[in-house]
Amino acid sequence: MAPKYKLTYFNVTGRAEPIRYLFAYAGQEYEDHRIGHEAWPQFKSETPFGKLPILEIDGKRVSQSVAIARYLAKQFGLLGKNDWEALQADSLIDALGDYEACGMRLFKEENPEKIAAIKKRASVLP
């Protein structure tokens, strides 16, 4: 019997979107539970590490988007045919995380000089 999946995240794309893509690509049904930002303060204390997204697998909860994505990729047979392909996939995932971190800093920063410095650092990413 296939596991029952429930993904909880805010009503935006963000960190849950790669997980949603994995479900879609694999053709796996799941519950896409989206919460509004106004509900977050009450919901936060119920989360592992106080963060979203959360994936429930048959009622068991786990958080951390990259760990969830890697787990699902493995479950869906998408990690590669051998260790080398799995390493390449992990490398790509981690590189995307680097870009995301730069993007988040840019999104939150208001100081033009700091924005320029972040962009300069980001330009050296592969």
MARGUNU-879584 format. One record per residue: residue number from 0; residue in three letters; x, y, z of N, C-alpha, C in turn. Coordinates in pm, 1 decimal. Layout:
<recs>
REC / NUM / ALA / X / Y / Z / X / Y / Z / X / Y / Z
...
</recs>
This chain:
<recs>
REC / 0 / MET / 83.9 / -118.3 / 0.0 / 0.0 / 0.0 / 0.0 / 88.8 / 125.1 / 0.0
REC / 1 / ALA / 55.3 / 218.9 / -86.4 / 134.1 / 342.0 / -98.2 / 118.6 / 427.2 / 27.4
REC / 2 / PRO / 225.5 / 495.4 / 65.7 / 215.1 / 584.1 / 182.1 / 118.1 / 698.8 / 155.4
REC / 3 / LYS / 64.6 / 753.3 / 262.7 / -20.7 / 871.4 / 252.9 / 65.4 / 992.5 / 287.2
REC / 4 / TYR / 73.0 / 1086.6 / 192.5 / 156.6 / 1204.8 / 209.0 / 71.1 / 1329.3 / 230.6
REC / 5 / LYS / 118.2 / 1413.8 / 321.4 / 56.3 / 1545.0 / 341.7 / 168.9 / 1647.1 / 354.3
REC / 6 / LEU / 168.7 / 1744.5 / 264.8 / 268.8 / 1850.2 / 264.5 / 204.9 / 1977.6 / 317.8
REC / 7 / THR / 267.0 / 2038.4 / 417.2 / 216.0 / 2162.8 / 474.8 / 317.8 / 2273.3 / 453.4
REC / 8 / TYR / 269.3 / 2383.7 / 396.6 / 353.4 / 2501.5 / 374.2 / 262.0 / 2622.4 / 362.7
REC / 9 / PHE / 323.1 / 2738.5 / 353.9 / 246.4 / 2860.4 / 332.9 / 182.0 / 2857.5 / 194.5
REC / 10 / ASN / 89.4 / 2947.1 / 171.1 / 19.9 / 2952.3 / 43.0 / 102.8 / 3030.2 / -60.4
REC / 11 / VAL / 226.4 / 2986.1 / -76.6 / 319.7 / 3042.1 / -174.7 / 403.3 / 2925.9 / -228.7
REC / 12 / THR / 486.0 / 2954.5 / -328.2 / 571.0 / 2848.0 / -382.1 / 684.8 / 2818.7 / -284.7
REC / 13 / GLY / 785.6 / 2902.2 / -280.1 / 893.0 / 2891.9 / -182.1 / 958.6 / 2755.9 / -171.6
REC / 14 / ARG / 993.1 / 2720.2 / -50.0 / 1069.9 / 2598.1 / -23.9 / 992.0 / 2469.7 / -50.0
REC / 15 / ALA / 862.4 / 2477.5 / -57.3 / 783.3 / 2356.8 / -81.5 / 768.9 / 2324.9 / -229.7
REC / 16 / GLU / 799.1 / 2420.0 / -315.9 / 772.3 / 2398.1 / -458.4 / 851.9 / 2282.1 / -518.3
REC / 17 / PRO / 981.3 / 2267.7 / -487.4 / 1051.1 / 2149.8 / -541.2 / 988.2 / 2018.1 / -495.2
REC / 18 / ILE / 934.6 / 2017.5 / -375.5 / 868.0 / 1897.1 / -324.1 / 740.8 / 1871.2 / -404.1
REC / 19 / ARG / 665.8 / 1976.7 / -430.4 / 544.8 / 1962.4 / -512.7 / 580.8 / 1912.2 / -652.6
REC / 20 / TYR / 691.5 / 1962.9 / -707.6 / 736.7 / 1916.5 / -839.7 / 767.3 / 1767.0 / -837.5
REC / 21 / LEU / 831.6 / 1722.0 / -730.9 / 862.7 / 1579.1 / -720.8 / 735.7 / 1494.8 / -718.6
REC / 22 / PHE / 638.4 / 1537.0 / -639.8 / 511.3 / 1464.1 / -637.3 / 447.8 / 1461.1 / -776.4
REC / 23 / ALA / 447.5 / 1575.4 / -842.9 / 385.9 / 1583.4 / -975.6 / 460.1 / 1494.9 / -1075.6
REC / 24 / TYR / 591.8 / 1503.4 / -1075.9 / 671.9 / 1425.5 / -1170.5 / 651.2 / 1275.6 / -1150.0
REC / 25 / ALA / 642.5 / 1236.3 / -1023.1 / 625.5 / 1094.4 / -991.1 / 480.5 / 1048.5 / -1007.0
REC / 26 / GLY / 388.8 / 1143.4 / -1026.5 / 247.7 / 1107.0 / -1035.6 / 191.9 / 1058.5 / -902.8
REC / 27 / GLN / 251.6 / 1104.6 / -795.1 / 212.9 / 1060.8 / -661.2 / 108.9 / 1155.6 / -601.9
REC / 28 / GLU / -1.4 / 1100.7 / -557.5 / -102.5 / 1182.3 / -491.3 / -53.6 / 1222.8 / -352.9
REC / 29 / TYR / -93.2 / 1342.5 / -311.7 / -59.9 / 1392.7 / -178.7 / -157.0 / 1503.8 / -144.4
REC / 30 / GLU / -167.5 / 1532.9 / -16.2 / -249.0 / 1645.4 / 27.4 / -159.4 / 1768.4 / 34.9
REC / 31 / ASP / -197.0 / 1872.5 / -35.3 / -120.9 / 1997.4 / -38.0 / -189.5 / 2095.4 / 57.8
REC / 32 / HIS / -148.4 / 2090.9 / 183.6 / -210.2 / 2173.2 / 287.8 / -136.0 / 2306.4 / 296.0
REC / 33 / ARG / -205.9 / 2413.9 / 263.3 / -144.3 / 2546.7 / 263.9 / -206.4 / 2630.4 / 374.8
REC / 34 / ILE / -119.4 / 2696.3 / 449.7 / -168.9 / 2779.9 / 558.7 / -138.6 / 2925.8 / 528.0
REC / 35 / GLY / -221.7 / 3013.5 / 579.7 / -198.8 / 3156.7 / 565.1 / -98.4 / 3205.0 / 668.4
REC / 36 / HIS / -32.8 / 3313.8 / 637.3 / 66.6 / 3368.6 / 730.8 / 3.3 / 3406.9 / 864.2
REC / 37 / GLU / -124.3 / 3441.4 / 861.4 / -191.3 / 3478.7 / 986.5 / -205.3 / 3359.3 / 1081.1
REC / 38 / ALA / -207.3 / 3238.0 / 1027.8 / -220.3 / 3117.8 / 1110.9 / -85.8 / 3067.7 / 1162.6
REC / 39 / TRP / 23.0 / 3119.1 / 1108.0 / 155.7 / 3068.2 / 1141.2 / 189.2 / 3076.3 / 1290.0
REC / 40 / PRO / 164.1 / 3186.3 / 1359.4 / 202.5 / 3191.0 / 1501.2 / 143.1 / 3076.8 / 1585.1
REC / 41 / GLN / 19.1 / 3040.8 / 1559.2 / -42.2 / 2930.7 / 1634.3 / 11.9 / 2795.0 / 1588.8
REC / 42 / PHE / 43.3 / 2783.2 / 1462.7 / 86.0 / 2656.5 / 1403.7 / 232.9 / 2625.5 / 1432.7
REC / 43 / LYS / 314.2 / 2729.9 / 1448.8 / 459.7 / 2715.2 / 1459.8 / 502.2 / 2620.3 / 1571.3
REC / 44 / SER / 439.0 / 2629.6 / 1685.9 / 480.1 / 2546.7 / 1799.5 / 456.1 / 2397.6 / 1775.3
REC / 45 / GLU / 374.8 / 2364.7 / 1677.8 / 345.2 / 2224.6 / 1647.4 / 440.9 / 2165.1 / 1544.3
REC / 46 / THR / 537.1 / 2245.2 / 1497.6 / 624.2 / 2199.9 / 1389.7 / 759.7 / 2153.9 / 1442.3
REC / 47 / PRO / 818.9 / 2055.3 / 1375.3 / 957.0 / 2020.0 / 1410.1 / 1048.2 / 2138.1 / 1375.7
REC / 48 / PHE / 1131.1 / 2178.5 / 1464.6 / 1226.5 / 2288.1 / 1445.7 / 1160.0 / 2423.6 / 1424.9
REC / 49 / GLY / 1028.3 / 2433.4 / 1440.4 / 959.2 / 2560.7 / 1421.9 / 964.2 / 2612.3 / 1280.0
REC / 50 / LYS / 967.3 / 2522.6 / 1183.5 / 983.7 / 2561.5 / 1042.9 / 887.4 / 2485.5 / 952.7
REC / 51 / LEU / 864.3 / 2542.8 / 837.0 / 791.9 / 2477.5 / 728.5 / 885.3 / 2469.4 / 608.7
REC / 52 / PRO / 866.1 / 2376.8 / 519.3 / 755.0 / 2283.5 / 506.4 / 766.7 / 2164.4 / 600.4
REC / 53 / ILE / 653.7 / 2098.4 / 615.1 / 645.2 / 1972.6 / 688.5 / 586.2 / 1869.5 / 593.3
REC / 54 / LEU / 644.2 / 1752.3 / 594.8 / 585.4 / 1640.7 / 522.2 / 541.4 / 1537.4 / 624.3
REC / 55 / GLU / 416.6 / 1497.5 / 614.0 / 366.5 / 1386.8 / 695.2 / 357.9 / 1264.7 / 605.5
REC / 56 / ILE / 415.5 / 1156.0 / 654.1 / 412.2 / 1029.3 / 582.1 / 342.8 / 930.3 / 673.4
REC / 57 / ASP / 222.2 / 894.5 / 636.3 / 140.9 / 806.3 / 720.5 / 133.9 / 858.1 / 864.4
REC / 58 / GLY / 119.1 / 990.0 / 877.9 / 102.6 / 1051.2 / 1009.3 / 231.5 / 1087.5 / 1080.4
REC / 59 / LYS / 346.5 / 1045.5 / 1028.6 / 475.2 / 1080.8 / 1089.6 / 526.0 / 1208.7 / 1024.2
REC / 60 / ARG / 569.1 / 1304.6 / 1107.1 / 609.2 / 1436.4 / 1056.8 / 760.4 / 1451.3 / 1047.3
REC / 61 / VAL / 800.9 / 1520.6 / 941.5 / 941.0 / 1556.1 / 923.9 / 946.0 / 1693.2 / 857.2
REC / 62 / SER / 1052.4 / 1768.0 / 885.6 / 1068.2 / 1897.7 / 820.2 / 1205.2 / 1904.0 / 754.2
REC / 63 / GLN / 1235.2 / 2018.1 / 698.1 / 1357.2 / 2048.7 / 623.5 / 1338.7 / 2009.3 / 476.7
REC / 64 / SER / 1322.6 / 2110.5 / 394.9 / 1283.6 / 2091.3 / 255.4 / 1381.1 / 2006.3 / 174.6
REC / 65 / VAL / 1510.0 / 2025.8 / 193.2 / 1606.6 / 1949.3 / 113.6 / 1605.3 / 1802.4 / 155.5
REC / 66 / ALA / 1597.2 / 1777.0 / 284.6 / 1590.2 / 1638.6 / 331.9 / 1464.2 / 1570.5 / 278.3
REC / 67 / ILE / 1354.1 / 1642.9 / 278.9 / 1228.6 / 1588.0 / 226.2 / 1243.1 / 1557.7 / 77.3
REC / 68 / ALA / 1299.7 / 1651.3 / 3.2 / 1315.5 / 1631.7 / -141.3 / 1405.6 / 1512.1 / -171.3
REC / 69 / ARG / 1514.1 / 1500.2 / -97.9 / 1604.0 / 1385.9 / -120.7 / 1533.9 / 1254.0 / -87.6
REC / 70 / TYR / 1459.6 / 1253.1 / 20.3 / 1386.1 / 1132.7 / 58.4 / 1287.4 / 1093.1 / -51.1
REC / 71 / LEU / 1209.2 / 1190.4 / -96.4 / 1109.5 / 1160.0 / -199.4 / 1175.8 / 1117.3 / -329.9
REC / 72 / ALA / 1284.5 / 1183.9 / -366.2 / 1355.7 / 1145.0 / -488.1 / 1399.1 / 999.1 / -479.1
REC / 73 / LYS / 1446.0 / 959.3 / -363.2 / 1486.1 / 819.5 / -345.0 / 1364.4 / 727.2 / -353.8
REC / 74 / GLN / 1255.6 / 765.7 / -288.1 / 1134.8 / 683.4 / -290.3 / 1080.1 / 667.2 / -432.0
REC / 75 / PHE / 1094.4 / 771.0 / -512.5 / 1038.8 / 770.3 / -647.7 / 1139.2 / 724.1 / -752.6
REC / 76 / GLY / 1256.0 / 677.3 / -709.2 / 1356.0 / 625.5 / -802.6 / 1421.9 / 732.9 / -887.6
REC / 77 / LEU / 1438.7 / 851.8 / -831.1 / 1492.3 / 964.1 / -908.0 / 1632.3 / 1007.2 / -863.7
REC / 78 / LEU / 1698.5 / 927.5 / -783.1 / 1830.8 / 967.3 / -733.9 / 1945.4 / 927.1 / -825.1
REC / 79 / GLY / 1916.6 / 862.1 / -932.3 / 2022.5 / 818.8 / -1022.6 / 2037.8 / 668.0 / -1019.4
REC / 80 / LYS / 2108.8 / 619.1 / -1119.5 / 2125.6 / 474.1 / -1133.6 / 2245.8 / 420.7 / -1056.9
REC / 81 / ASN / 2331.8 / 512.6 / -1011.8 / 2450.9 / 469.4 / -939.0 / 2495.1 / 582.9 / -845.8
REC / 82 / ASP / 2599.1 / 557.0 / -769.9 / 2644.9 / 656.5 / -672.6 / 2692.5 / 785.0 / -739.4
REC / 83 / TRP / 2754.5 / 774.8 / -857.1 / 2801.8 / 894.1 / -927.0 / 2684.0 / 983.7 / -966.2
REC / 84 / GLU / 2579.3 / 925.4 / -1020.5 / 2461.7 / 1004.2 / -1057.4 / 2394.4 / 1063.5 / -933.3
REC / 85 / ALA / 2392.9 / 988.4 / -824.2 / 2335.9 / 1040.9 / -699.6 / 2418.7 / 1158.8 / -648.9
REC / 86 / LEU / 2549.9 / 1148.2 / -659.6 / 2637.7 / 1257.9 / -619.1 / 2612.8 / 1381.8 / -704.6
REC / 87 / GLN / 2596.7 / 1363.6 / -834.3 / 2568.2 / 1477.2 / -922.2 / 2435.1 / 1543.1 / -884.9
REC / 88 / ALA / 2335.7 / 1462.4 / -854.0 / 2205.6 / 1516.8 / -813.5 / 2219.4 / 1595.2 / -683.2
REC / 89 / ASP / 2292.2 / 1540.1 / -587.1 / 2313.8 / 1610.5 / -460.5 / 2388.7 / 1741.5 / -482.0
REC / 90 / SER / 2486.6 / 1739.4 / -570.3 / 2563.2 / 1860.1 / -599.8 / 2472.9 / 1968.9 / -657.1
REC / 91 / LEU / 2385.9 / 1930.8 / -747.4 / 2292.7 / 2026.8 / -806.7 / 2196.9 / 2082.2 / -701.2
REC / 92 / ILE / 2145.2 / 1995.1 / -617.0 / 2053.3 / 2038.6 / -511.2 / 2122.0 / 2139.4 / -419.4
REC / 93 / ASP / 2245.3 / 2110.0 / -380.8 / 2316.7 / 2201.0 / -291.5 / 2350.4 / 2333.2 / -360.8
REC / 94 / ALA / 2383.1 / 2329.3 / -489.3 / 2409.7 / 2453.2 / -563.4 / 2283.4 / 2538.8 / -570.1
REC / 95 / LEU / 2170.5 / 2475.4 / -593.0 / 2044.3 / 2550.0 / -594.7 / 2016.7 / 2612.1 / -458.5
REC / 96 / GLY / 2054.2 / 2542.1 / -352.4 / 2040.0 / 2597.8 / -218.0 / 2124.6 / 2722.2 / -199.4
REC / 97 / ASP / 2244.2 / 2722.5 / -258.6 / 2329.5 / 2841.6 / -252.1 / 2262.2 / 2959.8 / -321.1
REC / 98 / TYR / 2205.2 / 2934.7 / -438.1 / 2135.1 / 3041.5 / -510.0 / 2014.0 / 3091.0 / -430.6
REC / 99 / GLU / 1942.5 / 2997.2 / -371.2 / 1825.5 / 3035.5 / -292.4 / 1866.0 / 3124.1 / -175.1
REC / 100 / ALA / 1975.4 / 3089.6 / -109.1 / 2021.7 / 3169.3 / 4.7 / 2054.5 / 3311.9 / -39.3
REC / 101 / CYS / 2119.6 / 3325.7 / -154.0 / 2149.0 / 3460.1 / -206.2 / 2019.5 / 3533.7 / -238.9
REC / 102 / GLY / 1927.1 / 3463.9 / -298.9 / 1799.2 / 3525.3 / -333.6 / 1724.6 / 3574.4 / -211.0
REC / 103 / MET / 1727.2 / 3495.6 / -104.8 / 1658.7 / 3536.5 / 18.0 / 1725.3 / 3659.1 / 79.4
REC / 104 / ARG / 1857.9 / 3663.4 / 76.5 / 1926.9 / 3781.6 / 129.3 / 1890.9 / 3904.6 / 46.6
REC / 105 / LEU / 1884.5 / 3889.0 / -85.3 / 1846.5 / 4001.6 / -171.0 / 1703.6 / 4045.8 / -143.1
REC / 106 / PHE / 1616.5 / 3949.8 / -123.3 / 1475.2 / 3978.8 / -98.6 / 1457.2 / 4059.1 / 30.2
REC / 107 / LYS / 1535.5 / 4026.3 / 131.3 / 1520.0 / 4089.6 / 262.4 / 1599.6 / 4218.7 / 277.9
REC / 108 / GLU / 1703.5 / 4235.1 / 198.8 / 1792.7 / 4350.4 / 215.6 / 1735.2 / 4476.1 / 150.8
REC / 109 / GLU / 1751.5 / 4588.4 / 218.9 / 1705.2 / 4716.6 / 165.5 / 1820.0 / 4811.4 / 133.5
REC / 110 / ASN / 1935.8 / 4789.3 / 193.2 / 2050.8 / 4876.2 / 173.5 / 2113.3 / 4849.8 / 36.0
REC / 111 / PRO / 2117.4 / 4951.7 / -53.0 / 2170.5 / 4931.4 / -188.9 / 2315.3 / 4882.6 / -192.1
REC / 112 / GLU / 2397.4 / 4928.3 / -98.6 / 2537.2 / 4883.8 / -96.5 / 2546.9 / 4735.6 / -60.8
REC / 113 / LYS / 2465.5 / 4694.0 / 34.4 / 2465.9 / 4552.5 / 72.2 / 2409.1 / 4466.7 / -40.5
REC / 114 / ILE / 2309.5 / 4517.9 / -110.7 / 2253.0 / 4445.4 / -225.0 / 2361.0 / 4424.2 / -331.0
REC / 115 / ALA / 2438.1 / 4527.7 / -359.5 / 2545.8 / 4516.9 / -458.4 / 2649.2 / 4412.7 / -414.5
REC / 116 / ALA / 2681.8 / 4411.0 / -285.8 / 2779.3 / 4313.9 / -235.2 / 2726.2 / 4170.9 / -247.3
REC / 117 / ILE / 2599.2 / 4151.9 / -218.0 / 2538.8 / 4018.4 / -230.1 / 2541.3 / 3973.6 / -375.6
REC / 118 / LYS / 2506.4 / 4063.9 / -466.3 / 2507.2 / 4029.9 / -609.4 / 2648.0 / 3995.5 / -656.2
REC / 119 / LYS / 2747.1 / 4067.7 / -606.3 / 2885.3 / 4040.4 / -645.1 / 2927.0 / 3901.0 / -598.7
REC / 120 / ARG / 2893.3 / 3867.3 / -473.9 / 2925.9 / 3733.3 / -422.9 / 2852.4 / 3626.2 / -502.5
REC / 121 / ALA / 2727.6 / 3653.9 / -537.6 / 2647.6 / 3555.8 / -611.4 / 2703.8 / 3531.8 / -750.7
REC / 122 / SER / 2771.5 / 3630.6 / -806.3 / 2822.6 / 3615.4 / -942.9 / 2934.4 / 3512.1 / -952.1
REC / 123 / VAL / 2992.1 / 3473.3 / -839.6 / 3097.8 / 3372.5 / -843.6 / 3042.6 / 3231.0 / -828.8
REC / 124 / LEU / 2913.1 / 3219.2 / -801.6 / 2853.9 / 3085.9 / -795.1 / 2852.4 / 3025.5 / -935.0
REC / 125 / PRO / 2872.2 / 2895.1 / -944.5 / 2875.2 / 2831.8 / -1077.9 / 2743.7 / 2845.8 / -1151.1
</recs>
